Amino acid sequence: MDDTAITLQNLFEQLGLSSDEAAITAFIDSNRLPEDVKLADADIWTKAQSQLLKEKLLADDNWAMVIDELNTRLHQAC
C-alpha cells in the first residue's frame, strides 16, 4: 500500500519538480494557464508528467483534490 502523504509538495516530487514552497510558487507564477487549456494538456509538462496527472485524475482518488488545487492555482489571474 502506498502511504505517501497526499500533498501538493508530494505531487511536485512525483512530477520530478522541485517541491519546496518557494519552488512551487515560482512554478505556478511562471506557468499561468489560459482558461481554455486543460491542466494535463498544457505544454508545460513532459509526456510522462501529463500521463501521471491524467492517471491520477481518472482514478478520482484523494490525489484528484490536490491536482484540482494545482489546476485552480495555475488558472488564477495574475
C-alpha distances in whole Angstrom, upper triangle without the diagonal:
4,6,9,12,14,17,20,20,16,17,20,18,16,20,21,24,25,23,25,27,30,29,27,30,32,30,31,34,35,33,34,34,37,36,36,34,30,27,26,29,31,32,30,27,27,26,22,22,24,21,18,20,21,17,16,19,19,15,17,14,14,15,18,19,19,21,23,24,25,27,29,30,30,33,35,38,39
4,6,9,10,14,16,16,12,13,16,15,13,16,18,20,21,19,22,23,27,25,23,27,29,26,27,31,31,30,31,31,34,33,34,31,27,24,23,26,28,29,27,24,24,23,20,19,21,19,15,17,18,15,13,17,17,14,16,13,12,12,16,17,16,18,21,21,21,24,26,26,27,30,31,35,36
4,6,9,12,15,15,11,13,16,15,14,17,18,20,21,18,20,22,25,24,22,25,28,26,26,30,31,30,31,31,34,33,34,31,28,25,24,28,29,30,28,25,26,25,22,21,23,21,17,18,20,18,15,18,19,16,17,13,12,12,16,16,15,18,20,20,21,23,25,25,27,29,31,34,35
4,6,9,12,11,8,10,13,11,10,14,15,16,17,14,16,18,21,20,18,22,24,22,23,26,27,26,27,28,31,31,32,29,26,23,22,25,26,27,25,22,23,23,20,18,20,19,15,16,19,16,14,17,19,16,16,13,11,10,14,15,13,15,18,18,18,21,23,22,24,26,28,31,32
4,6,9,9,7,9,12,11,12,15,16,17,16,13,15,16,19,19,17,20,22,21,21,24,26,25,26,26,30,29,31,28,25,22,21,25,25,27,24,22,24,24,21,19,21,20,17,16,19,18,14,17,19,16,16,13,10,10,13,13,11,14,16,15,16,19,20,20,22,24,25,29,29
4,7,8,6,7,11,11,11,13,15,16,16,13,15,15,19,18,15,18,21,19,19,22,24,22,23,23,26,26,27,25,22,18,18,22,22,24,22,20,22,22,19,17,18,18,14,14,16,15,11,13,16,14,13,10,7,6,10,9,7,10,12,12,13,16,17,17,19,21,22,26,26
4,5,5,6,9,10,11,12,14,14,14,10,12,11,15,15,12,14,17,16,16,19,21,20,20,21,24,24,26,23,21,17,18,21,21,23,20,19,21,22,20,16,18,19,15,14,17,17,13,15,18,16,15,13,10,8,11,9,6,9,12,10,10,14,15,14,16,19,20,23,23
4,5,5,6,9,10,11,12,11,11,8,10,9,12,12,8,11,14,12,12,15,17,16,17,18,21,21,23,20,18,15,15,19,18,20,17,16,18,20,18,14,16,17,14,12,16,16,13,14,18,17,16,14,11,9,11,10,6,8,10,8,7,11,12,11,13,16,16,20,20
4,5,5,6,9,10,11,9,8,5,7,7,11,10,8,11,13,12,13,16,17,17,18,20,23,24,26,23,21,17,18,21,20,21,18,17,18,20,18,15,17,18,15,14,18,18,15,17,20,19,19,17,14,12,14,13,10,11,14,12,11,14,16,14,15,18,19,22,22
4,5,5,6,9,10,10,10,7,10,11,14,13,11,14,16,15,15,19,20,19,20,21,25,25,26,24,21,17,17,21,20,21,18,16,18,19,16,14,16,16,13,13,16,16,13,15,18,17,17,15,12,10,13,13,10,11,14,13,12,15,17,16,17,20,21,25,25
4,5,5,6,9,9,10,8,11,12,15,13,10,14,15,13,13,17,18,16,18,18,22,22,23,20,17,14,13,17,16,18,15,13,15,16,13,10,12,13,10,9,13,13,10,12,15,15,15,13,11,8,10,11,8,8,11,11,9,12,15,14,14,18,19,22,23
4,5,5,6,5,7,5,9,10,12,10,8,11,12,10,11,15,15,14,16,17,21,22,23,20,18,14,14,17,16,16,13,12,13,15,13,10,12,14,11,11,15,15,13,15,18,18,18,17,15,12,14,14,10,10,13,12,10,13,15,14,13,17,19,21,21
4,5,5,6,7,6,9,12,14,11,10,14,15,13,15,18,18,17,20,21,24,25,26,23,21,17,16,19,18,19,16,14,14,16,13,11,14,15,12,13,16,16,14,17,20,19,20,18,16,13,16,16,13,13,17,16,13,16,19,17,17,21,22,25,25
4,5,8,10,9,13,15,17,14,13,17,18,15,16,20,20,18,20,21,24,25,25,22,19,16,14,17,17,18,15,13,13,14,10,8,12,12,8,10,13,13,11,14,17,16,17,16,15,11,14,15,12,12,16,16,14,16,19,18,18,21,23,26,26
4,6,9,9,13,15,16,13,12,15,15,12,14,17,17,15,17,18,21,22,23,19,17,13,12,14,14,14,12,9,9,11,8,6,9,10,8,9,12,12,12,14,17,17,18,17,16,13,14,16,13,11,15,15,12,14,17,17,15,19,21,24,24
4,7,9,12,15,16,12,12,16,15,13,15,18,17,16,19,20,23,25,25,22,20,17,15,17,16,16,13,11,10,12,10,8,12,13,11,12,16,16,15,18,20,20,21,21,20,16,18,19,16,15,18,18,15,17,20,19,18,21,23,26,25
4,6,9,12,12,8,8,12,11,9,12,15,14,13,16,18,22,23,24,21,19,16,15,17,16,15,12,10,11,14,12,10,13,15,13,13,17,18,17,19,22,22,22,22,20,17,18,19,15,14,18,17,13,16,18,16,15,19,21,23,22
4,6,9,9,6,7,10,10,9,12,14,14,14,17,19,23,25,26,23,22,18,18,21,19,18,14,14,15,18,16,14,17,19,16,16,20,21,19,21,24,24,25,23,21,18,20,20,16,16,19,17,14,17,19,17,16,20,21,23,22
4,6,8,6,6,10,11,10,12,14,15,15,18,20,23,25,26,23,22,18,18,21,19,20,16,15,17,20,18,15,17,19,16,16,20,20,18,20,23,23,23,21,19,16,18,17,14,14,17,15,13,16,18,15,16,19,20,22,21
4,6,5,6,9,10,11,12,14,15,17,19,21,25,26,28,26,24,21,21,24,22,22,19,19,20,23,21,18,21,23,20,19,23,24,21,23,26,26,25,24,21,18,20,19,15,17,19,16,14,18,19,16,17,20,20,22,21
4,5,5,6,9,10,11,12,14,15,17,20,23,24,27,24,23,20,21,24,22,22,19,19,22,24,23,19,21,24,21,20,23,24,22,23,26,26,25,24,20,18,20,18,15,16,17,14,13,16,17,13,15,18,18,20,18
4,5,5,6,9,10,10,12,14,16,19,23,24,27,25,24,21,22,24,22,22,18,19,22,25,24,20,22,25,23,22,25,27,24,25,29,29,28,27,24,21,23,21,17,18,20,17,15,18,18,14,15,18,18,19,17
4,5,5,6,9,10,10,12,14,17,21,23,25,22,22,18,20,22,19,19,15,16,18,21,20,17,19,22,20,19,23,24,22,23,27,27,26,25,23,20,21,20,17,17,19,16,13,16,17,14,14,17,18,19,17
4,5,5,6,9,10,11,12,15,19,20,22,20,19,15,17,19,17,17,14,14,17,20,19,15,17,20,18,16,20,21,19,20,23,24,23,22,20,17,18,17,13,13,15,12,10,13,14,10,11,14,15,17,15
4,5,5,6,9,10,11,14,18,19,22,20,20,16,19,20,18,18,15,16,19,22,22,18,20,22,21,19,22,24,22,22,26,26,25,24,22,19,20,18,15,15,16,13,11,13,13,9,10,13,13,14,12
4,5,5,6,9,11,14,17,20,22,20,20,17,19,20,17,17,14,15,18,22,21,18,19,23,21,20,23,25,23,24,27,28,27,27,25,22,22,21,18,17,18,16,13,15,15,12,11,14,14,15,12
4,6,5,6,9,12,15,17,19,17,17,14,15,17,13,14,10,12,15,18,18,14,16,19,18,16,19,22,20,21,24,25,24,24,22,19,19,19,16,14,16,14,11,12,14,10,9,13,13,15,13
4,5,5,6,9,13,14,17,15,15,12,14,16,13,14,11,13,16,19,19,15,16,19,18,16,19,21,20,19,23,24,23,23,21,18,18,17,14,13,13,11,8,10,10,7,6,9,10,11,10
4,6,6,10,13,15,18,16,17,15,17,18,15,15,13,15,19,22,22,19,19,23,22,19,22,25,23,23,26,28,26,27,25,22,21,20,17,16,17,14,12,13,12,9,8,10,10,10,8
4,6,10,13,16,18,15,17,14,17,17,13,13,10,13,16,19,20,17,18,21,21,19,22,25,24,23,27,28,27,28,26,23,23,22,19,18,18,17,13,14,14,11,9,12,12,12,10
4,6,10,13,14,12,13,11,13,13,9,10,7,10,14,17,18,15,15,18,18,16,18,21,21,20,23,25,24,25,24,21,20,20,17,15,16,15,11,11,12,10,7,9,11,11,10
4,7,9,12,10,12,10,13,13,10,11,10,13,16,19,20,17,16,20,20,17,19,22,21,20,23,25,24,25,24,21,20,19,17,15,15,14,11,10,10,8,5,6,7,8,8
4,6,8,6,8,8,11,10,8,10,9,12,16,17,19,16,15,18,18,16,17,20,20,18,21,23,22,24,23,20,18,18,17,14,14,14,11,9,10,9,6,5,8,9,10
4,5,6,9,10,13,12,9,12,12,15,18,20,22,19,17,20,21,18,19,22,22,20,22,25,24,26,25,23,20,20,19,17,15,16,14,11,11,12,9,6,9,9,11
4,6,8,10,13,12,11,14,15,17,20,21,23,20,17,20,21,18,18,21,21,18,21,23,22,24,24,22,19,19,18,16,14,15,13,10,10,11,9,6,9,9,12
4,6,9,12,10,10,13,15,16,19,20,22,19,17,19,21,17,17,21,21,18,20,23,22,24,25,22,19,20,20,17,15,17,16,12,13,14,12,9,12,13,16
4,6,9,7,6,9,11,12,15,16,18,16,13,16,17,14,14,18,18,16,18,21,20,22,23,20,18,19,18,15,14,15,13,10,12,13,10,9,12,14,16
4,6,5,6,10,11,12,14,14,16,14,11,13,14,11,10,14,14,12,14,17,16,19,19,17,14,15,15,12,11,13,12,8,11,13,10,9,13,15,18
4,5,5,9,9,9,12,13,14,11,8,11,12,8,9,13,12,11,13,16,15,17,17,14,12,13,12,9,9,11,8,6,9,10,8,9,12,15,17
4,6,9,9,8,10,9,10,8,5,7,9,6,6,10,10,9,11,14,14,16,17,14,12,14,13,10,11,13,11,9,13,14,11,12,16,19,20
4,6,9,8,10,9,12,10,7,9,11,9,9,13,14,13,14,17,18,20,21,18,16,18,17,13,14,16,14,11,15,16,13,13,17,19,20
4,5,6,9,10,13,10,8,12,13,11,12,15,16,15,17,20,20,22,22,19,17,18,17,13,14,16,13,11,14,14,10,11,15,16,17
4,5,8,9,12,10,9,12,14,13,14,17,18,18,20,22,23,25,25,21,20,22,20,16,18,19,15,14,17,16,13,14,17,18,19
4,7,10,12,9,9,13,13,12,14,17,18,17,20,22,22,24,23,20,19,20,18,15,16,17,13,13,15,14,11,13,16,17,17
4,6,8,6,6,9,10,10,12,14,15,15,18,19,20,21,21,18,17,19,17,14,16,17,13,13,16,16,13,15,18,20,20
4,5,5,6,9,10,11,12,14,16,17,18,20,22,23,23,19,19,21,19,16,19,20,16,16,20,19,17,19,22,24,24
4,6,5,6,9,10,11,12,14,15,16,18,20,21,22,19,19,21,20,17,19,21,18,17,21,21,18,20,24,26,26
4,5,5,6,9,10,10,12,14,15,16,19,19,20,17,17,20,18,15,19,20,17,17,21,21,19,21,25,27,27
4,5,5,6,9,10,11,12,14,16,17,18,18,14,15,17,15,12,15,16,13,14,18,17,15,18,21,24,24
4,5,5,6,9,10,11,12,14,16,17,18,14,14,16,15,12,14,16,13,13,16,17,15,16,20,22,23
4,5,5,6,9,10,10,12,14,16,17,14,14,17,16,13,15,18,16,15,19,20,18,20,23,26,27
4,5,5,6,9,10,11,13,13,14,11,11,14,13,11,14,16,14,14,18,18,17,19,22,25,26
4,6,5,6,9,10,11,12,13,9,9,12,10,7,10,12,11,11,14,15,14,16,19,22,23
4,6,5,6,9,10,12,14,11,10,13,13,10,12,15,13,12,16,17,16,17,21,24,25
4,5,5,6,9,10,12,10,10,13,13,11,13,16,15,15,18,20,19,20,24,27,28
4,5,5,7,7,9,6,6,10,10,8,11,13,13,13,16,18,18,19,22,25,27
4,5,5,7,9,7,5,9,10,7,9,12,12,11,14,16,16,17,20,23,25
4,5,8,11,10,8,12,13,11,12,16,16,15,18,20,20,20,23,27,29
4,5,9,8,8,11,13,12,13,16,17,16,19,21,21,22,25,29,31
4,7,7,5,8,11,10,11,14,15,15,17,19,20,20,23,26,29
4,5,6,8,10,10,11,14,15,16,18,20,21,22,24,27,29
4,5,6,7,9,10,12,13,15,16,18,19,21,22,26,28
4,5,5,6,9,10,11,12,14,16,17,18,20,24,25
4,5,5,6,9,10,10,12,14,15,16,18,22,24
4,5,5,6,9,10,11,12,14,15,17,20,22
4,5,5,6,9,10,11,12,14,16,19,21
4,5,5,6,9,10,10,12,14,18,19
4,5,5,6,9,10,10,12,16,18
4,5,5,6,9,10,11,14,16
4,5,5,6,9,10,14,15
4,6,5,6,9,12,14
4,6,5,6,10,12
4,5,5,9,10
4,6,8,9
4,6,9
4,6
4
